[in-house]
Amino acid sequence: MNPEQLELLVTRVMPYGKYKGRVIADLPGHYLNWFASQGFPPGEIGRLLALMHEIDHNGLKPLLDPLRDASRKHR
């Protein structure tokens, strides 16, 4: 895991599916669990979903708050 990947979690939006347009970090845990059970898609989105699943599963979502704040300041 690197800082760039964590930053992508709070800036990259889901490009398809039920939560299309929602930032990866804001996806609900049950949706991330579904991907974990069905298999993550290939490519960057799949890697980000897998990372977000690990963060969510381990109760570490608050660690993304400073990145969210920084992301909002740069908009």
Secondary structure, DSSP 8 states (H G I E B T S, - for coil): --HHHHHHHHH-B--SSTTTTSBGGGS-HHHHHHHHHH---SHHHHHHHHHHHHHHHTT-GGGGHHHHHHHHHT-
